Amino acid sequence: MNVILNTLKKKYEAEIEEAKINIRIMLNNPTSIPEHSEFLVELDKHLNKIAEAEDKMGAINNHFGSGEKEMLVEDKDAQMVLNGI
């Protein structure tokens, strides 16, 4: 897998961790959101962030996993970037 896709995966992993931390804070300190009616909405937002990031990571793994051959790029400079050179 090339450097660009690995970077995206790391970005999605960080987004998942951020959302999980926010959820843990909210669960351990429900008063962190003054309006109780917004509590479930906020939890749902963070769960959506996790689901979206996991979905994107899955798409990368399914379509560009380590078993895939290098992507064909005509521009030699772009190919060098994709190959991490």
N, C-alpha and C positions, 0 to 999 in steps of 0.2 A: 504494500500500500504506500502511496507516495506521501510526501511531506505535507502537502496541502490538505489531503483528506485526514491525515493523522492530527493535524492542527484543528480541523473542524471537530473531530471526535473529542479532543481534549476540551474544546470550548463547550460542547454539549455535556460532557462529564461535569465540568465546573458549574454549568447552569443547573444540573440535577442536584449537586451538592448544595448550592445556594438555596434552592427551593426547599430541600430537606431541612436545612438549618432553620429557615424561616418558619416552616411548619412546626418543628420541634419547639422553637421559641413561643409560637402562638399556643401550642398545646400545654406548655409548661407555665405560661403566663397569659391567660386569656384576657387579662386587662390591657394587654398591649394594643388592643383595638378597642377604642372607647365605645363604639356602637356595637352592641351585641348582635344586632341584626346583620352587621357587615362581617361578622366572624366567619360564617360559612362561605360567604362570597370570597373572602380573602383566602381561606383554605383551598377553595376550588381553583382559584387563580394559580396558586403554587402547584397544585396537583396537575393542572393543565400544562404548566411549564415543564414538569417532569415528563409527562406523557409525550409532549411534543419533542423534547430533546431525545427521549428514548426512541421515538419513531424515526427521527432523522438518523440516529446512530444505526438503527436497524437497516435503513435504506442504504447507508454507506456500506455496511457489512454485506448486504444482499447483492448489491450491484457492483461494488468495487472491492470486495474482500481480498484477502491476501492471495487467494488462488487465481485472481484475475491477472491477465497479462497487462503490461503497461499500456496506458491509453495512447492511441495514436494522435500525435500533434504534429502538424506540418512545420510550425515555427520552431527552429532549433533552439532559440532562447527560451521559449515557453517549455519545450521538452526538458531542457536542463533544469528549469525551476521545478517542474513536476517530478523529476527524478532526484531532487535534492542536491544537485551539483552547484 
